[in-house]
Amino acid sequence: MPNICEEYDLVVVGAGHAGCEAALAGARLGLRTIMFTVSVDSIALMPCNPNIGGSSKGHLVREIDALGGEMGKNIDKTFIQSKMLNSSKGPAVHSLRAQADKQAYTRSMRLVLENTDNLTIRQAEVSEIIVDDGVIKGVKTFSGAEYHAKAVVLCTGTYLKARCIYGDVSNYTGPNGLQPANYLTDSLKANGIEMFRFKTGTPARVDKRSIDFSKMEEQFGDERVVPFSFSTDPESVQKEQVSCWLTYTNEETHKIIRDNLDRSPLFSGAIEGTGPRYCPSIEDKVVKFADKNRHQVFVEPEGLYTNEMYLGGMSSSLPEDVQYAMYRTVRGLENVKIVRNAYAIEYDCINPMQLKLTLEFKKIKGLFSGGQFNGSSGYEEAAAQGLIAGINASLYVLGREQIVLDRSQAYIGVLIDDLVTKENHEPYRMMTSRAEYRLLLRQDNADIRLSKIGYEVGLVSKEMYDKVCKKEELIEKEIERLNKVPIGANSEVQKFLEEHGSTPLKTGSTLAELIKRPELNYDMLKVFDLNRVDLPYDVIEQVNILIKYEGYITRQLKQVEQYKKLENKKIDEEIDYNDVKSLRNEARQKLNSVRPSSIGQASRISGVSPADISVLLIYLEQYNHEKHLKDKLENG
Amino acid sequence: MFEKETIAAISTGMNNSGIGIVRISGPQSFDIIKKIFVPYKEKDVESFSSHTVHYGNIVDGEHVIDEVLVLIMKAPNTYTREDVVEIDCHGGVVVVKKVLETVLKNGARCAEPGEFTKRAFLNGRIDLSQAEAVADIINAKSSIALDASLSQLKGNIRDIIKKEREKIVYHIAYIEAALDDPEHMNVDNYGEELKEDVDKILIDLDRLLKTSENGKIISEGIKTVILGKPNAGKSSLMNTLLGEERAIVTDIAGTTRDTLEESMRLSELQLNIIDTAGIRQTDDVVEKIGVERSKEMAKNADLVIYVVDASVPFDDNDKDIIQIISDKKFIVLLNKTDLECIVNVEDIKNIIDTDPIEISAKNNIGLDMFENRVREMFYDGKVSFNDEIYITNLRHKELLSEAVNSLNLVNESIESGMPEDFYSIDLMNAYEVLGKIIGEAVEDDVVNEIFSKFCMGK
């Protein structure tokens, strides 16, 4: 017997953005939960960029919030600048991004965790998973202690066999020099889990006092800040903000990089992991886009109580001396002092196709995983998966039905479906172009889309859910009313339209019709709306959007209907694709490895053709029929 | 019921038999026929009872397309267990196609290969024990249809569509990259630039659509090329098959110097039969051109008939021919068996893996065997030509129209001052639909395009 052996309902390995959400979900659902981290001081650490949100990532944070997750609330408490990106574009691509005070973010999240009932935080390296006959039983730490649990969520981020590299220097450490986890990979492999090796990188942090900001463009936050969380009072986030700064690389910078390429571990082959295309190192950019004579560099504060600044856009794994030389060619950075140099980091992660859509391992019951461990990248992607993995692990322990968000419900659905269905060869990042139905998956309506699910799971309060229901009702009623408010083509109306650059009316119309015009909106038309009652801002926002883009939204809803037909044709887990005659070999192989849960998911696997899907449909018909007969016989 | 959509297809083999049946299945079958069928006896289409036949015209608005018989069959006692309408047309291939188009225009969509059978199965009409057979049919038909579909895109149509798609995906990627990284890329006022390009693409696609409308809808048949050495009796065979003296037959080798094409019926099949100049090494400039043409014709044939002269020994010219036909569907005819045979069936079998047929074209002996062989190959699917080719053609047209429609929506969005992110939604649809024509799925094209063309990143 090991000297320590404790019993829990749920074990969460890792305390990054995924681990925090998973542990909070478990504890809040009443599970006795323990969360492991190699360092309690690094809970909810932001080892790379100092911001939360951004295009499509902001959507994820909103969705996490609507489901009862913590990220949105935490950044609302600790942001130091906030911007709504793409605000001049359509509502589907508006996206919040906030600069975080990194230390405050970490401290604030830690405090929430520490004060959550049922949750134990433990500093220790988990070195093994304990599996018995395909069922998870718990974990073992490096010291030999055993923690038994009904479910385990792995959120190891970039720590597995982590190696940080710059130039010819390479350290076996996690980010920021933290202790890596060197043993768990072997235990996972021994349990039949296939591992990948991915790579990512981060730029240097430099001393604010060594920067000449007068040579850079100042980047302000929005005048009126919109909070991430639906439960945050919008007034509480109106505060003084800190600026970021924009500068550029130049030909001289690029020359230094080109002259030293042979010293880069990326090009010399010292790095074997696969890096993300969407956040290339500066040397990658210079090589790949040789025709560009400059690249943007965003200089962003790491927090309020530090002089460290982040050099966004210039991640690198070049040697230290080259880093100095190249940074110092950039306008405003001529005398820059590096506090922490840029580096690339390699780490083990899994092939996520081994997971179900619930984020449970297909082969090990009760073992779930989330975050960068699943081959994704980004704090928001990690938190989203951590939340879903945590929820489902808890529902599994409680014997309740687990949740799966589909591609028409949430960005989180797109994220997870992509991860477990499509072959992925680089850290996966969310993008709005990945969401087919993005007009429906807006950040402004995440509460309407997902609160019900959060409430049913048990992470969203009755009060919060009632509020959303009320909001929905107000929106619906107001749209109905606006469709019936007549507008005559009288001189007063025509004059108003002319003043606002809108074509005059030929015949009578309705208020709703006028709101559809791009140059007009709900508020402007108040003068013609005598029976209008005051509505909350967020209701008006929805009314405007739903009326203005009605045609587009209706079209997407129709597409969703088609999509749902295939999603709703479920495939029995037990099916052996070797029994399905007439499938092409490639399709059979892929189907056997992905084991899709529906015909819809099957159709998204590359290498499975429409003809294969027809064949599969026919087989399923036969299979279900026989199964039905068998069940009937067995149950008398 | 399994599906909500109504499907339609030409359900007879495409030949010039004069009669063709368009079959419609699905919940809207009767609505559609009501819109396009004018019965002679002035009866309301809705009052038709199940399993009855009605005489009248199929019309497209004012325009009468064909005089037809319409068979009404109400669910569930039909092949697919859905509402089914069959239209018996009389006006030949072109008209049948027109009738189908009218049906599609009024709410049906083109059936996928084997879809009637699939529905019959899924609606419980076909016994479950036949599931595998049904799956096989669908698979076989799909691959034939795909081959056919691709083979129809020869020439520049495929290239045109590819190029248009490249343009479209570039624009999508540009817009998406800018939305993803608004601080790096600016997409303001992109509409103007985009519209210019969309207009150009629309002109190209419209042109393509028009060609399919004015369409040289040639009576399609099995392209059959007769190949052989000079004086093997190819022209005699042609004449015997046609039942008339179309080709000039002499004893002089090399009489046929150019190809001669005729259309003929073999039972229910339509053959486009092509007589060619005999293949041999020659210095005669004119004959040489003829020989080259023969080879060229053989290359594009659905079926090659290799006529061997039994009265002369095998030589290098035969080897040449065997080389040409090695990757084609072919039938070997051993001709002139009425004369003294130097080459016999066994000799041929030793060289080519085939079962040759002994004939005498001059005396009309053995041609019934030949006919059976052609039919056998056709029905076994060895000669990959059937009605599906036709349908994929219409499918292409349908898809092209859809792409045009989506691009028009892009222009509408631009003109009505919608934000840029709306453009890429309809662009994406056009991209996807055009991909279906050339058999390319979308997968991660946009993301790949973004990363390869635009420098992203923090």
Chai-1 contact restraints between the chains, C-beta under 6 A:
chainA,res_idxA,chainB,res_idxB,connection_type,confidence,min_distance_angstrom,max_distance_angstrom,comment,restraint_id
A,N49,B,K458,contact,1.0,0.0,6.0,A-B,restraint_1
A,S55,B,D180,contact,1.0,0.0,6.0,A-B,restraint_2
A,L85,B,P182,contact,1.0,0.0,6.0,A-B,restraint_3
A,N86,B,L179,contact,1.0,0.0,6.0,A-B,restraint_4
A,N86,B,P182,contact,1.0,0.0,6.0,A-B,restraint_5
A,K89,B,P419,contact,1.0,0.0,6.0,A-B,restraint_6
A,K89,B,D421,contact,1.0,0.0,6.0,A-B,restraint_7
A,G90,B,P419,contact,1.0,0.0,6.0,A-B,restraint_8
A,G90,B,D421,contact,1.0,0.0,6.0,A-B,restraint_9
A,G90,B,F422,contact,1.0,0.0,6.0,A-B,restraint_10
A,V93,B,L179,contact,1.0,0.0,6.0,A-B,restraint_11
A,V93,B,D421,contact,1.0,0.0,6.0,A-B,restraint_12
A,R277,B,F451,contact,1.0,0.0,6.0,A-B,restraint_13
A,Y278,B,M456,contact,1.0,0.0,6.0,A-B,restraint_14
A,Y278,B,G457,contact,1.0,0.0,6.0,A-B,restraint_15
A,C279,B,G457,contact,1.0,0.0,6.0,A-B,restraint_16
A,C279,B,K458,contact,1.0,0.0,6.0,A-B,restraint_17
A,P280,B,G457,contact,1.0,0.0,6.0,A-B,restraint_18
A,K285,B,C455,contact,1.0,0.0,6.0,A-B,restraint_19
A,F289,B,C455,contact,1.0,0.0,6.0,A-B,restraint_20
A,Q296,B,H184,contact,1.0,0.0,6.0,A-B,restraint_21
A,G312,B,K458,contact,1.0,0.0,6.0,A-B,restraint_22
A,G313,B,K458,contact,1.0,0.0,6.0,A-B,restraint_23
A,M431,B,D180,contact,1.0,0.0,6.0,A-B,restraint_24
A,T432,B,L179,contact,1.0,0.0,6.0,A-B,restraint_25
A,S433,B,E176,contact,1.0,0.0,6.0,A-B,restraint_26
A,S433,B,V446,contact,1.0,0.0,6.0,A-B,restraint_27
A,P518,B,G417,contact,1.0,0.0,6.0,A-B,restraint_28
A,K581,B,E132,contact,1.0,0.0,6.0,A-B,restraint_29
A,S582,B,A135,contact,1.0,0.0,6.0,A-B,restraint_30
A,S582,B,D136,contact,1.0,0.0,6.0,A-B,restraint_31
A,S582,B,N139,contact,1.0,0.0,6.0,A-B,restraint_32
A,S606,B,E443,contact,1.0,0.0,6.0,A-B,restraint_33
A,A611,B,N139,contact,1.0,0.0,6.0,A-B,restraint_34
A,A611,B,S142,contact,1.0,0.0,6.0,A-B,restraint_35
A,S614,B,K118,contact,1.0,0.0,6.0,A-B,restraint_36
A,S614,B,I138,contact,1.0,0.0,6.0,A-B,restraint_37
A,V615,B,A135,contact,1.0,0.0,6.0,A-B,restraint_38
A,I618,B,F121,contact,1.0,0.0,6.0,A-B,restraint_39
A,I618,B,A131,contact,1.0,0.0,6.0,A-B,restraint_40
A,I618,B,V134,contact,1.0,0.0,6.0,A-B,restraint_41
A,I618,B,A135,contact,1.0,0.0,6.0,A-B,restraint_42
A,E621,B,L122,contact,1.0,0.0,6.0,A-B,restraint_43
A,Q622,B,L128,contact,1.0,0.0,6.0,A-B,restraint_44
A,Q622,B,A131,contact,1.0,0.0,6.0,A-B,restraint_45
A,H625,B,L128,contact,1.0,0.0,6.0,A-B,restraint_46
